[in-house]
Amino acid sequence: MFEGLNWRAAARRSAIVIGIYIALFYVLGVAFPQTFGLGDRAEITGLLINAVVFFFVFTFVYAFVERNKNRRIEQAKKNQSAKPARPEGDPEVSSALKGRPNPNTSRRKNRRKR
């Protein structure tokens, strides 16, 4: 379950998010001291405890998200390489409809949509 997790990248991303979280609370505390004030030691301690808990939760989540993303990319590459290449047609012999409007569309419906 925990194989293939990139903890370093997840911790780095989580640290950035937590840095933004703490900076946002600081800016809001300066802008609105009554609402977001970090005046006493208990409020600052609570903010830091929340930041540490969120750091570990976000690190865990980001590690799994990154592993899932890498697996999907590898699977897509594997499926792409398994497909046979498109057969190359003769470049001089082209379709009769190439460069012309699609005959299967109704011009009347197109005018109505506009």
KOLMARLUM-152591 format. One record per residue (C-alpha): residue number from 1; z, x, y. Coordinates in Angstrom, 1 decimal. Each point is the difference from the previous one (the first is absolute). Layout:
<nodes>
+-----+--------+--------+--------+
|   k |     pz |     px |     py |
+-----+--------+--------+--------+
| NUM |      Z |      X |      Y |
...
+-----+--------+--------+--------+
</nodes>
This chain:
<nodes>
+-----+--------+--------+--------+
|   k |     pz |     px |     py |
+-----+--------+--------+--------+
|   1 |    0.0 |    0.0 |    0.0 |
|   2 |    0.7 |    2.9 |    2.4 |
|   3 |   -2.8 |    2.3 |   -1.1 |
|   4 |   -2.6 |    0.9 |    2.6 |
|   5 |    2.1 |   -0.9 |    3.0 |
|   6 |   -0.5 |    2.2 |    3.1 |
|   7 |    3.5 |    0.0 |    1.4 |
|   8 |   -0.7 |    2.5 |    2.7 |
|   9 |   -2.8 |   -2.0 |    1.7 |
|  10 |    2.1 |   -3.2 |   -0.4 |
|  11 |    3.1 |    1.6 |    1.6 |
|  12 |   -2.2 |    1.3 |    2.9 |
|  13 |   -1.4 |   -3.4 |    0.6 |
|  14 |    3.4 |   -1.6 |   -0.3 |
|  15 |    1.5 |    2.5 |    2.5 |
|  16 |   -2.7 |   -0.9 |    2.5 |
|  17 |    0.8 |   -3.7 |   -0.3 |
|  18 |    3.7 |    0.6 |    0.3 |
|  19 |   -0.5 |    2.2 |    3.0 |
|  20 |   -2.0 |   -2.8 |    1.7 |
|  21 |    2.8 |   -2.4 |   -1.0 |
|  22 |    2.7 |    2.1 |    1.6 |
|  23 |   -2.1 |    0.8 |    3.1 |
|  24 |   -0.7 |   -3.7 |    0.4 |
|  25 |    3.6 |   -0.9 |   -0.1 |
|  26 |    0.8 |    2.8 |    2.6 |
|  27 |   -2.7 |   -1.3 |    2.3 |
|  28 |    1.1 |   -3.6 |   -0.4 |
|  29 |    3.6 |    1.1 |    0.6 |
|  30 |   -0.9 |    1.6 |    3.3 |
|  31 |   -2.2 |   -2.9 |    1.1 |
|  32 |    2.3 |   -2.8 |   -1.1 |
|  33 |    3.6 |    1.4 |   -0.2 |
|  34 |    1.7 |   -3.4 |   -0.6 |
|  35 |   -2.3 |   -1.0 |   -2.9 |
|  36 |   -0.8 |    3.3 |   -1.7 |
|  37 |    2.8 |    2.1 |    1.4 |
|  38 |    1.2 |    2.9 |   -2.1 |
|  39 |    3.1 |    0.4 |    2.1 |
|  40 |    2.7 |    0.7 |   -2.5 |
|  41 |    0.3 |    2.3 |   -3.1 |
|  42 |    0.0 |   -2.9 |   -2.5 |
|  43 |   -3.4 |   -1.3 |    1.1 |
|  44 |   -1.6 |    3.5 |   -0.2 |
|  45 |    1.5 |    0.6 |   -3.4 |
|  46 |   -1.3 |   -3.4 |   -1.2 |
|  47 |   -3.5 |    0.9 |    1.3 |
|  48 |    0.1 |    3.4 |   -1.8 |
|  49 |    1.2 |   -1.5 |   -3.3 |
|  50 |   -2.8 |   -2.6 |    0.2 |
|  51 |   -2.5 |    2.8 |    0.8 |
|  52 |    1.1 |    2.0 |   -3.1 |
|  53 |   -0.2 |   -3.1 |   -2.3 |
|  54 |   -3.4 |   -0.9 |    1.4 |
|  55 |   -1.2 |    3.6 |   -0.5 |
|  56 |    0.8 |   -0.1 |   -3.7 |
|  57 |   -1.5 |   -3.5 |   -0.5 |
|  58 |   -3.2 |    0.9 |    1.9 |
|  59 |   -0.3 |    3.3 |   -1.8 |
|  60 |    0.1 |   -1.8 |   -3.3 |
|  61 |   -2.5 |   -2.7 |    1.1 |
|  62 |   -2.4 |    2.5 |    1.5 |
|  63 |    0.0 |    2.2 |   -3.1 |
|  64 |   -1.0 |   -2.9 |   -2.2 |
|  65 |   -2.6 |   -1.3 |    2.5 |
|  66 |   -1.6 |    3.5 |    0.2 |
|  67 |   -0.1 |    0.3 |   -3.8 |
|  68 |   -1.6 |   -3.4 |   -0.3 |
|  69 |   -2.6 |    0.9 |    2.7 |
|  70 |   -0.8 |    3.3 |   -1.8 |
|  71 |   -0.4 |   -1.8 |   -3.3 |
|  72 |   -2.4 |   -2.6 |    1.5 |
|  73 |   -2.1 |    2.8 |    1.6 |
|  74 |   -0.1 |    1.9 |   -3.4 |
|  75 |   -1.0 |   -3.2 |   -1.8 |
|  76 |   -2.7 |   -0.8 |    2.5 |
|  77 |   -1.4 |    3.6 |   -0.3 |
|  78 |    0.1 |   -0.3 |   -3.8 |
|  79 |   -1.8 |   -3.4 |    0.1 |
|  80 |   -2.6 |    1.4 |    2.5 |
|  81 |   -0.8 |    3.0 |   -2.2 |
|  82 |   -0.2 |   -2.2 |   -3.1 |
|  83 |   -2.8 |   -2.1 |    1.5 |
|  84 |   -3.5 |    1.2 |   -0.6 |
|  85 |   -1.9 |    1.1 |    3.1 |
|  86 |   -2.5 |   -2.5 |    1.5 |
|  87 |   -3.5 |    0.7 |   -1.3 |
|  88 |   -2.1 |    1.5 |    2.6 |
|  89 |   -3.0 |   -2.1 |    0.7 |
|  90 |   -3.3 |    1.2 |    1.3 |
|  91 |    0.5 |    0.4 |    3.8 |
|  92 |   -3.6 |   -1.0 |    0.7 |
|  93 |    0.2 |   -3.2 |   -2.0 |
|  94 |    2.3 |   -2.3 |    1.9 |
|  95 |    1.0 |   -3.6 |   -0.2 |
|  96 |   -2.3 |   -2.6 |    1.5 |
|  97 |    2.9 |   -1.4 |    2.0 |
|  98 |    1.2 |    3.3 |    1.4 |
|  99 |    0.4 |   -0.2 |    3.8 |
| 100 |   -0.6 |   -3.8 |    0.1 |
| 101 |    2.4 |   -2.8 |    0.5 |
| 102 |    1.7 |   -1.5 |   -3.1 |
| 103 |   -2.1 |   -3.0 |   -1.2 |
| 104 |    3.0 |   -1.6 |   -1.6 |
| 105 |    1.7 |   -0.8 |    3.2 |
| 106 |   -0.7 |   -3.1 |    2.0 |
| 107 |   -1.0 |    0.5 |    3.6 |
| 108 |    1.1 |   -3.5 |    1.0 |
| 109 |    3.6 |    0.7 |   -1.2 |
| 110 |    0.1 |    3.3 |    1.9 |
| 111 |   -1.0 |   -1.8 |    3.2 |
| 112 |    2.7 |   -2.6 |   -0.5 |
| 113 |    2.7 |    2.6 |   -0.4 |
| 114 |   -0.8 |    1.5 |    3.4 |
+-----+--------+--------+--------+
</nodes>
